């Protein structure tokens, strides 16, 4: 991980760029010989209205310490910087680091971190963090899982994600529910704040996006050990076409499965995606208790 303060690199004359103007952003990247990489999911926000909505959603959490995922050229970074006490701008693409440093130079409390966000320890940034970002679609699941794993440090998350992913994350129990959405709801409240068209990005992606916010719960919705809850989730969602009776047979004998389902009053013919967080927690607690009694 390479951290640098917000010092200014010399970018030559005419470098006061309005990053939300596609032509100016394109020219800036061209001056640096940068061609955006599809493999990194590089689609930069170029809409003032959506940028303002993201900032508003972030500031409603009253953040002091912010970590931005994929800061890019600093569009969101510079919009948030005047409102927070400390901001770490994390960017993986080393080609963008000089531009990012230049853009954040007026903000001494902004620290540029050249690193892979997924490999960082959020404990290094403290507690009560707000994590924000326009997430590349291919790392969305990894980022959200990281918030679950390191939830002791992360109080909020505000992200632009693929619209279909957002809708699955907030979907109630049923065919549209996602394993990740259920997992997140064990520890966070989730809200889909607004849908965002693909036209507000440069270059435009192939799909629309949505703005979501996560707020850590005062206490988890589950009482089962987190690893057992996660194992139950993985088992049930891996066999989405299976009944919960058949899916749980991967973990226990059928007589044991039948005993637990009867004890909990759960219909063995239901599918895992129809279960609430509370019902999944009951299953995980029962599984944990049964394992604890085994020699």
C-alpha positions as CSV (number, residue, x, y, z in Angstrom):
1,X,0.0,0.0,0.0
2,X,1.4,3.4,-1.0
3,X,0.0,6.4,0.8
4,X,0.7,9.9,-0.2
5,X,-0.6,13.2,1.1
6,X,-2.5,15.4,-1.3
7,X,0.5,17.1,-2.8
8,X,0.2,18.6,-6.3
9,X,2.0,17.1,-9.2
10,X,2.8,19.5,-12.0
11,X,0.3,18.8,-14.8
12,X,1.2,21.8,-16.9
13,X,-0.9,24.7,-18.0
14,X,-4.6,24.6,-18.4
15,X,-5.2,21.8,-15.8
16,X,-8.2,23.3,-14.1
17,X,-10.5,20.6,-15.3
18,X,-14.2,20.3,-14.7
19,X,-14.3,16.6,-14.1
20,X,-18.1,16.3,-14.7
21,X,-17.7,17.5,-18.3
22,X,-17.0,14.5,-20.6
23,X,-15.0,16.4,-23.1
24,X,-12.7,17.9,-20.5
25,X,-12.3,14.6,-18.8
26,X,-11.5,12.9,-22.1
27,X,-8.9,15.5,-22.9
28,X,-7.4,15.2,-19.4
29,X,-7.0,11.5,-19.8
30,X,-5.6,11.9,-23.3
31,X,-2.9,14.3,-22.1
32,X,-1.7,11.6,-19.8
33,X,-1.9,9.0,-22.4
34,X,-4.5,7.0,-20.4
35,X,-7.0,4.7,-22.1
36,X,-9.6,3.5,-19.7
37,X,-9.6,-0.2,-19.1
38,X,-12.8,-2.3,-19.3
39,X,-11.1,-4.9,-17.1
40,X,-11.0,-2.4,-14.3
41,X,-14.6,-1.3,-14.7
42,X,-13.6,2.3,-15.3
43,X,-16.7,4.4,-15.9
44,X,-16.4,7.9,-14.4
45,X,-19.4,9.9,-13.2
46,X,-19.9,13.1,-15.3
47,X,-23.2,14.4,-14.0
48,X,-23.4,17.2,-11.4
49,X,-26.9,16.3,-10.2
50,X,-26.1,12.7,-9.5
51,X,-22.8,13.7,-7.9
52,X,-24.7,16.1,-5.6
53,X,-27.2,13.3,-4.7
54,X,-24.3,11.0,-3.7
55,X,-22.8,13.7,-1.5
56,X,-26.1,14.3,0.1
57,X,-26.6,10.6,0.9
58,X,-23.1,10.5,2.3
59,X,-23.5,13.6,4.5
60,X,-26.8,12.4,6.0
61,X,-24.6,9.9,7.9
62,X,-22.7,12.9,9.4
63,X,-19.3,11.3,8.6
64,X,-16.0,12.3,10.0
65,X,-13.7,9.6,8.6
66,X,-14.3,8.5,5.0
67,X,-12.7,5.8,2.8
68,X,-13.4,6.1,-0.9
69,X,-13.2,3.0,-3.1
70,X,-11.8,3.6,-6.5
71,X,-11.3,7.4,-6.3
72,X,-10.3,7.6,-10.0
73,X,-9.5,11.1,-11.0
74,X,-11.1,12.6,-7.8
75,X,-14.6,13.6,-8.9
76,X,-16.4,12.4,-5.7
77,X,-13.3,12.9,-3.6
78,X,-13.2,16.6,-4.2
79,X,-17.0,17.0,-3.7
80,X,-16.8,15.2,-0.3
81,X,-13.6,16.7,0.9
82,X,-14.9,20.0,2.2
83,X,-17.4,18.3,4.4
84,X,-15.4,15.7,6.3
85,X,-12.5,15.7,8.8
86,X,-10.4,12.9,7.1
87,X,-10.7,11.2,3.7
88,X,-8.7,8.4,2.3
89,X,-8.9,8.2,-1.5
90,X,-8.1,4.6,-2.5
91,X,-7.2,4.0,-6.2
92,X,-5.7,0.8,-7.7
93,X,-4.7,2.2,-11.2
94,X,-1.3,3.8,-10.8
95,X,-1.8,5.7,-14.0
96,X,-4.5,7.8,-12.3
97,X,-2.5,8.6,-9.2
98,X,-0.8,11.8,-10.5
99,X,-4.1,13.2,-11.6
100,X,-5.8,12.3,-8.3
101,X,-3.0,13.9,-6.3
102,X,-3.3,17.0,-8.3
103,X,-7.0,17.3,-7.8
104,X,-6.9,16.8,-4.1
105,X,-4.0,19.1,-3.5
106,X,-6.2,21.8,-2.0
107,X,-7.3,19.4,0.7
108,X,-4.5,18.6,3.2
109,X,-6.8,16.2,5.1
110,X,-7.2,14.0,2.0
111,X,-4.7,11.1,1.7
112,X,-4.2,9.2,-1.5
113,X,-3.8,5.5,-1.1
114,X,-2.5,3.6,-4.0
115,X,-3.7,0.1,-3.2
116,X,-6.2,-2.7,-3.9
117,X,-9.1,-1.8,-1.5
118,X,-10.0,-5.5,-1.1
119,X,-6.5,-6.1,0.4
120,X,-6.6,-3.2,2.9
121,X,-7.3,-3.6,6.6
122,X,-10.0,-1.1,7.4
123,X,-9.0,-1.3,11.1
124,X,-6.0,0.8,9.9
125,X,-8.4,3.7,9.2
126,X,-10.2,3.6,12.6
127,X,-13.8,3.0,13.5
128,X,-17.1,4.7,12.6
129,X,-16.0,4.8,8.9
130,X,-18.2,5.8,6.0
131,X,-17.1,3.8,2.9
132,X,-18.2,5.3,-0.4
133,X,-17.6,4.7,-4.1
134,X,-18.7,4.2,-7.6
135,X,-18.0,0.5,-7.5
136,X,-16.6,-1.3,-10.5
137,X,-19.2,-4.0,-11.1
138,X,-16.7,-6.9,-10.9
139,X,-15.7,-6.1,-7.3
140,X,-19.1,-5.1,-5.9
141,X,-19.6,-8.4,-4.1
142,X,-16.1,-8.4,-2.8
143,X,-16.5,-4.8,-1.4
144,X,-19.8,-5.6,0.3
145,X,-18.5,-8.8,1.8
146,X,-15.6,-6.9,3.1
147,X,-18.0,-4.5,4.9
148,X,-19.6,-7.6,6.5
149,X,-16.2,-9.0,7.6
150,X,-14.9,-5.7,8.9
151,X,-18.2,-4.3,10.2
152,X,-16.7,-3.3,13.5
153,X,-15.0,-0.5,11.7
154,X,-17.6,0.4,9.1
155,X,-20.7,2.3,10.2
156,X,-22.1,3.2,6.8
157,X,-21.7,2.6,3.1
158,X,-22.9,4.7,0.2
159,X,-22.3,3.2,-3.3
160,X,-23.2,3.3,-6.9
161,X,-23.7,-0.3,-8.0
162,X,-25.3,-2.1,-10.9
163,X,-29.1,-1.5,-10.8
164,X,-29.9,-5.2,-11.0
165,X,-27.5,-6.0,-8.1
166,X,-29.1,-3.2,-6.1
167,X,-32.6,-4.5,-6.6
168,X,-31.6,-8.0,-5.6
169,X,-29.8,-6.7,-2.5
170,X,-33.0,-5.0,-1.2
171,X,-35.4,-7.6,-2.4
172,X,-37.7,-9.2,0.3
173,X,-37.6,-13.0,0.7
174,X,-38.6,-14.7,-2.5
175,X,-37.3,-15.5,-6.0
176,X,-35.5,-12.1,-6.4
177,X,-33.6,-12.3,-3.0
178,X,-29.9,-12.7,-3.2
179,X,-27.6,-14.5,-0.7
180,X,-25.5,-11.3,-0.4
181,X,-28.5,-9.1,0.3
182,X,-29.7,-11.5,3.1
183,X,-26.1,-11.7,4.5
184,X,-25.9,-7.9,4.6
185,X,-29.3,-7.5,6.3
186,X,-28.0,-9.5,9.2
187,X,-25.8,-6.6,10.1
188,X,-27.0,-3.5,8.1
189,X,-30.1,-1.7,7.1
190,X,-30.1,-1.4,3.3
191,X,-31.9,1.3,1.2
192,X,-32.0,1.8,-2.6
193,X,-32.0,5.6,-2.8
194,X,-32.4,6.2,-6.5
195,X,-31.9,4.7,-9.9
196,X,-29.1,6.1,-12.1
197,X,-29.1,5.9,-15.9
198,X,-26.0,4.7,-17.7
199,X,-25.8,8.0,-19.6
200,X,-24.3,9.9,-16.6
201,X,-21.0,8.0,-16.9
202,X,-18.0,8.4,-19.2
203,X,-17.7,6.1,-21.0
204,X,-21.3,4.8,-20.6
205,X,-21.5,1.2,-19.2
206,X,-23.9,-1.3,-20.7
207,X,-26.2,-1.3,-17.8
208,X,-27.9,1.2,-15.5
209,X,-26.8,1.8,-11.9
210,X,-28.5,2.6,-8.5
211,X,-27.4,4.5,-5.4
212,X,-27.6,2.4,-2.2
213,X,-26.9,3.2,1.4
214,X,-26.0,0.8,4.2
215,X,-26.4,1.7,7.9
216,X,-24.9,-0.7,10.5
217,X,-27.5,-1.9,13.0
218,X,-27.0,-1.2,16.7
219,X,-26.9,-5.0,17.1
220,X,-27.0,-7.8,14.6
221,X,-30.3,-9.3,13.6
222,X,-28.8,-12.8,14.2
223,X,-27.6,-14.6,17.3
224,X,-26.0,-17.6,15.7
225,X,-22.2,-17.7,15.2
226,X,-21.5,-15.7,12.1
227,X,-19.6,-18.5,10.4
228,X,-22.5,-20.9,11.0
229,X,-25.0,-18.4,9.7
230,X,-22.9,-17.9,6.6
231,X,-22.6,-21.6,6.0
232,X,-26.4,-22.1,6.2
233,X,-26.8,-19.2,3.8
234,X,-24.3,-20.7,1.3
235,X,-25.9,-24.1,1.5
236,X,-29.5,-22.9,1.0
237,X,-28.7,-20.5,-1.8
238,X,-26.4,-22.9,-3.6
239,X,-29.4,-25.2,-4.0
240,X,-32.0,-22.6,-4.9
241,X,-34.1,-25.1,-6.8
242,X,-34.0,-27.5,-3.8
243,X,-36.3,-27.5,-0.9
244,X,-34.7,-26.6,2.4
245,X,-35.0,-30.2,3.5
246,X,-32.9,-31.4,0.5
247,X,-30.5,-28.5,0.7
248,X,-29.7,-29.0,4.4
249,X,-29.0,-32.7,3.7
250,X,-25.6,-31.5,2.6
251,X,-24.9,-30.6,6.2
252,X,-26.9,-33.2,8.3
253,X,-28.5,-36.5,7.9
254,X,-32.1,-36.3,6.7
255,X,-33.5,-37.5,10.1
256,X,-31.6,-34.7,11.8
257,X,-32.9,-32.2,9.2
258,X,-36.4,-33.4,9.7
259,X,-36.1,-33.1,13.5
260,X,-34.8,-29.5,13.3
261,X,-37.4,-28.4,10.8
262,X,-40.2,-29.9,12.9
263,X,-38.8,-28.3,16.0
264,X,-38.7,-24.9,14.4
265,X,-42.1,-25.3,12.7
266,X,-40.6,-24.8,9.2
267,X,-42.2,-26.3,6.2
268,X,-39.6,-28.7,4.7
269,X,-40.9,-28.0,1.2
270,X,-40.0,-24.3,1.3
271,X,-37.0,-23.0,-0.6
272,X,-34.2,-21.2,1.1
273,X,-34.8,-17.9,-0.7
274,X,-38.2,-17.6,1.0
275,X,-36.8,-17.7,4.5
276,X,-36.5,-14.5,6.5
277,X,-33.3,-13.5,8.3
278,X,-34.9,-14.5,11.5
279,X,-35.8,-18.0,10.2
280,X,-32.3,-18.4,8.8
281,X,-30.9,-17.4,12.2
282,X,-33.1,-20.0,13.9
283,X,-31.7,-22.7,11.5
284,X,-28.2,-21.6,12.1
285,X,-28.7,-21.6,15.9
286,X,-30.1,-25.1,15.8
287,X,-27.3,-26.3,13.6
288,X,-24.7,-24.7,15.9
289,X,-26.3,-26.3,19.0
290,X,-26.4,-29.7,17.4
291,X,-22.8,-29.5,16.4
292,X,-21.8,-28.4,19.9
293,X,-23.5,-31.5,21.4
294,X,-21.5,-33.9,19.1
295,X,-18.5,-35.5,20.7
